[in-house]
Amino acid sequence: MAERREGTDDCGISDEKLKSLARVLLPIIRNYLSTEEGKRNLAEWTAERQLNKTETKKESR
C-alpha cells in the first residue's frame, strides 16, 4: 500500500490545488444558495439525506 504524502488527499490532489478550487467554487455556491431555487434545492437535498440516514439506521438493526 502506498504511503500518503503530506499535503495531498487520497486522490493525489495537493492542498494548494484544493484551496485554489475552493476559492473559485465557494462564492459561486454561496450565490446559488442565496437564491430561492438554491434554498429550495438545498432543503430538498437535506430532507432526502435525512430520510436516507433514517432508513439506513432502520436497516442496520
C-alpha positions in Angstrom: 0.0 0.0 0.0 1.4 3.4 -1.0 2.2 5.9 1.8 0.1 9.0 2.0 2.2 12.1 1.3 1.7 15.2 3.4 -0.3 17.9 1.6 -2.3 15.6 -0.7 -5.7 14.0 -0.4 -6.4 10.3 -1.2 -6.7 11.1 -4.9 -3.3 12.8 -5.0 -4.6 16.4 -5.3 -2.4 18.8 -3.5 -3.8 21.0 -0.7 -2.8 24.1 -2.8 -4.9 22.9 -5.7 -7.8 22.1 -3.5 -7.7 25.5 -1.8 -7.5 27.2 -5.2 -10.6 25.3 -6.4 -12.4 26.2 -3.2 -11.6 29.9 -3.7 -13.3 29.7 -7.1 -16.3 27.5 -6.2 -17.2 28.8 -2.8 -18.5 32.2 -4.0 -20.5 30.5 -6.8 -22.0 28.1 -4.3 -22.9 30.8 -1.8 -24.5 32.9 -4.6 -26.6 29.9 -5.8 -27.7 29.0 -2.2 -28.9 32.6 -1.6 -31.4 32.3 -4.5 -34.9 30.9 -4.0 -34.1 28.0 -6.2 -30.9 27.2 -4.3 -32.7 27.4 -1.0 -35.4 25.1 -2.2 -32.9 22.6 -3.7 -30.9 22.6 -0.5 -34.0 21.9 1.6 -35.0 19.0 -0.7 -31.5 17.6 -0.6 -31.2 17.9 3.1 -34.6 16.2 3.7 -33.7 13.4 1.3 -30.3 12.9 3.0 -32.0 12.8 6.4 -34.6 10.3 5.1 -31.8 8.1 3.7 -29.9 8.3 7.0 -33.0 7.2 8.9 -33.7 4.3 6.6 -30.1 3.2 6.8 -30.3 3.1 10.6 -33.5 1.0 10.5 -31.9 -1.4 8.1 -28.9 -1.9 10.2 -31.0 -3.0 13.2 
